[in-house]
Amino acid sequence: MKVGAAIVAVCLLTACGGQASGGGDREITVWSMWSEGEPNQKVLAEAAADFEKETGVKVRTQWKGRTAVKTFLPSLNTDHVPADLVEGNNRELTRQFAATKAALDLSDVYQAKVHGEQATVAETVGEAYRRMATSADGVVTQVPYQVSTYGWFFNGKAFPELVTAPPKTWEEFTALLEAQKAKGRKPLGQDGSIPNYNARYLEHFARAIMGDEGWHALAPDRTGRGWLKPEVLQAATMVEKLAKGGYFPDGFNATKFPAMQQKWAGGESDFLYQGTYLPKEVAPYAAPGFEFRAFRFPAVAGKTPTLNVTTTGFGIPKKARNAADAKRFVAFFLQRKYQEKVSTVALEMSVRKDVPAAPQIADLKKALDSGEINKADVVDSGDFTSKVLLPLSDQLLFGKISAAEFTTRMAEQAAAYWKSKG
C-alpha cells in the first residue's frame, strides 16, 4: 500500500477531518432525503443495519424527505449540528451546502477503497460524477451513489419497433407524432403545471444547436442580448412548432401534477419526456402489461443533446461529531451489494458502471456510462430562471407568444432583471 493510501485508510478509520465519539458507543446520524416506505429508503436502511452489525457503529437515520438539505442548512450556524451525514443531490450540496463554507472536503474519501473491494471510491464513482460533486471553489462536497437523467418514455408493448430502433433525429420523432395524431391520438403527455418540465424542450433544442456552454451562458448575460442570437430563435421556433402541432392533450396546461403523467401511464398519450424516476412514480397507474421503455432526446440540427444529469449522494459537515465513521459508511454503501439494489429495488441508476440498470432505463444508463453528459459548468444565476425564463417558457409552450416574441421579451426582461440586481 502506498503511503498516501495508508494515511487515507487510517483517516477513514479514525478521526481525520472530524471528531469521532470514543469508546464502544460510537454512532452517526444521517439526515436522509427519502421518506419511510420509499424503495430507496429500504435500501439505505438495510445498508445502515448491516453497517452497524459489521462495525459496531450505530446509525441513527432520520427520514427527512426531499427537504433534507434545506432544513439542515440553518443548523450549520449553531454549535450543535444534528447530523454527520446529509443526503441530497449534487446541486444542493455543491452550491447551497458549499456556500455555507461548512461542508467538509471529501477528497480523502475518494482515495479510499470501497468497503470489501479493491477499487477506490474515485474509480467506482468516475471522474464525470466527481466533477459534478465538486463546488465552484474546488471543494468536493458530495460522494454520489445514484444518477438520474431524462428520456422519452413509452410503452414497449405498444411500440415494439422503438425498443430496438428509436427515432434518431427530431424529424423522425416528429413524423412518429404525426402518425399518432392521424390516428386521433394526442401523443405527448405533459404536466403543464410544472414550469421546469415545460422548459426542457427549449433547453434541449438550444443545447443541441448552440452547445452546452452556449446555453448556460445565456442566463448570466447581464445585457440580455444573448437571447437575441439566431440560435436561440431557432430553438424557440422549434418549441413554437411543437406548441402548434396539436400533440399535447387538451387542457394540459391547466391540469395539476401528476395528472398528465398518470394519464400517460394509463395509455391516454404515447410519449412523455421525464426523469428516470418516472416508472416507479406512475407504476400504480400503468395500464395492464405496460412495459416501461425509454430513448434519449433525438438529434436536433445534426447533434444529439448531451444528457442532463443529477446525482444523489452524501455530504458531511465540518462540525460532524463523527466524521470518520460517516466517511466509512459512505465507502460501505458504494459496494456492489447495495448498488445493485439501487437498481433492482429502487429502480434507479447506480453510479457504478458494473451495475446494470432496470430494462426501462437501460438505454439511458448506457448513454450515461459512455460519458455523454452535460459537461458545462452551470452558473448560479439566483432566481433568474424562476422569475424570467420559466414564465416566458410557459407562454411559448402554451402557444400564447411566438418564438420571436419570446426572444425579444427574454432579452428585455433579462436586462431589467440584472439591472435590478445592481
Sequence and secondary structure as in RCSB ss.txt:
>XXXX:A:sequence
MKVGAAIVAVCLLTACGGQASGGGDREITVWSMWSEGEPNQKVLAEAAADFEKETGVKVRTQWKGRTAVKTFLPS
LNTDHVPADLVEGNNRELTRQFAATKAALDLSDVYQAKVHGEQATVAETVGEAYRRMATSADGVVTQVPYQVSTY
GWFFNGKAFPELVTAPPKTWEEFTALLEAQKAKGRKPLGQDGSIPNYNARYLEHFARAIMGDEGWHALAPDRTGR
GWLKPEVLQAATMVEKLAKGGYFPDGFNATKFPAMQQKWAGGESDFLYQGTYLPKEVAPYAAPGFEFRAFRFPAV
AGKTPTLNVTTTGFGIPKKARNAADAKRFVAFFLQRKYQEKVSTVALEMSVRKDVPAAPQIADLKKALDSGEINK
ADVVDSGDFTSKVLLPLSDQLLFGKISAAEFTTRMAEQAAAYWKSKG
>XXXX:A:secstr
  HHHHHHHHHHHTTTTS    TT  EEEEEESS TTSHHHHHHHHHHHHHHHHH  EEEEEE GGGHHHHHGGG
GGSS    SEEEEEHHIIIIIIHHTT B   HHHHHSB TTSSSBHHHHH HHHHHHTB TTS B  EEEEEE E
EEEEETTT HHHHHS   BHHHHHHHHHHHHHTT   B   TT HHHHTHHHHHHHHHHHHHHHHHTTTT TT G
GGGSHHHHHHHHHHHHHHHTT S TTTTTS TTHHHHHHHTTSSSBEEEETTHHHHHGGG  TT  EEEE   BB
TTB   B  EEEEEE BTT TTHHHHHHHHHHHTSHHHHHHHHHTT  EES TTS   GGGHHHHHHHHTT B  
S     TTHIIIIIHHHHHHHHTTSS HHHHHHHHHHHHHHHHHHT 
